[in-house]
Amino acid sequence: MQELSLRGWIRLTATASRIRAKLRDDERGLTTTEWALLVAGVAALAIVVVSVVRNLTSDVAGEIPTNVNVDTDPDTFLGDG
């Protein structure tokens, strides 16, 4: 019984060792990491640009007059009053 469990343990550790070696030599994840960093950088740049544009436009929008004539008298509305 112990011999069977010892063989299983050896087979399991050998399989785990092969999997670790295969994953260690696999460089496909490197490009994924580079793309993730690139996308994160572009997203950060977009946030900065949107923030700057928003601040600039809110200053200009604050200068727009808001005193609109809402009087319903036709004479005042047409400018006769």
C-alpha contacts under 8 A as a table, 3 or more apart, distances in Angstrom:
res1	aa1	res2	aa2	distance
1	M	4	L	5.29
1	M	5	S	6.55
2	Q	5	S	5.16
2	Q	6	L	5.99
3	E	6	L	4.98
3	E	7	R	6.12
4	L	7	R	5.15
4	L	8	G	6.18
5	S	8	G	4.96
5	S	9	W	6.06
6	L	9	W	5.02
6	L	10	I	6.19
7	R	10	I	5.12
7	R	11	R	6.09
8	G	11	R	5.08
8	G	12	L	5.96
9	W	12	L	5.01
9	W	13	T	6.10
10	I	13	T	5.22
10	I	14	A	6.04
11	R	14	A	5.13
11	R	15	T	6.08
12	L	15	T	5.14
12	L	16	A	6.11
13	T	16	A	4.99
13	T	17	S	6.02
14	A	17	S	5.03
14	A	18	R	6.26
15	T	18	R	5.14
15	T	19	I	6.22
16	A	19	I	5.08
16	A	20	R	6.12
17	S	20	R	5.13
17	S	21	A	6.19
18	R	21	A	5.13
18	R	22	K	6.12
19	I	22	K	5.09
19	I	23	L	6.14
20	R	23	L	5.17
20	R	24	R	5.95
21	A	24	R	5.06
21	A	25	D	6.27
22	K	25	D	5.39
22	K	26	D	6.22
23	L	26	D	5.06
24	R	27	E	7.91
26	D	29	G	7.38
27	E	30	L	5.52
27	E	31	T	7.82
28	R	31	T	6.09
28	R	32	T	7.16
29	G	32	T	5.00
29	G	33	T	6.25
30	L	33	T	5.16
30	L	34	E	6.34
31	T	34	E	4.97
31	T	35	W	6.13
32	T	35	W	5.13
32	T	36	A	6.13
33	T	36	A	5.04
33	T	37	L	6.22
34	E	37	L	5.17
34	E	38	L	6.14
35	W	38	L	4.96
35	W	39	V	6.07
36	A	39	V	5.20
36	A	40	A	6.09
37	L	40	A	5.05
37	L	41	G	6.12
38	L	41	G	5.11
38	L	42	V	6.26
39	V	42	V	5.12
39	V	43	A	6.07
40	A	43	A	5.07
40	A	44	A	6.15
41	G	44	A	5.11
41	G	45	L	6.17
42	V	45	L	5.03
42	V	46	A	6.11
43	A	46	A	5.04
43	A	47	I	6.23
44	A	47	I	5.11
44	A	48	V	6.34
45	L	48	V	5.14
45	L	49	V	6.22
46	A	49	V	5.09
46	A	50	V	6.06
47	I	50	V	5.20
47	I	51	S	6.07
48	V	51	S	5.10
48	V	52	V	6.22
49	V	52	V	5.22
49	V	53	V	6.13
50	V	53	V	5.18
50	V	54	R	5.91
51	S	54	R	5.09
51	S	55	N	6.23
52	V	55	N	5.23
52	V	56	L	6.26
53	V	56	L	5.15
53	V	57	T	6.06
54	R	57	T	5.24
54	R	58	S	5.98
55	N	58	S	5.22
55	N	59	D	6.41
56	L	59	D	5.41
56	L	60	V	6.59
57	T	60	V	5.07
57	T	61	A	5.89
58	S	61	A	4.90
58	S	62	G	5.99
59	D	62	G	5.19
59	D	63	E	6.90
60	V	63	E	5.42
60	V	64	I	7.15
61	A	64	I	5.44
69	N	77	F	7.75
71	D	76	T	7.04
71	D	77	F	6.66
72	T	76	T	7.69
72	T	77	F	6.73
73	D	76	T	5.44
73	D	77	F	6.07
74	P	77	F	4.87
74	P	78	L	6.00
75	D	78	L	5.32
75	D	79	G	6.23
75	D	80	D	5.05
75	D	81	G	5.32
76	T	79	G	5.02
76	T	80	D	5.74
76	T	81	G	4.65
77	F	80	D	7.59
78	L	81	G	7.80
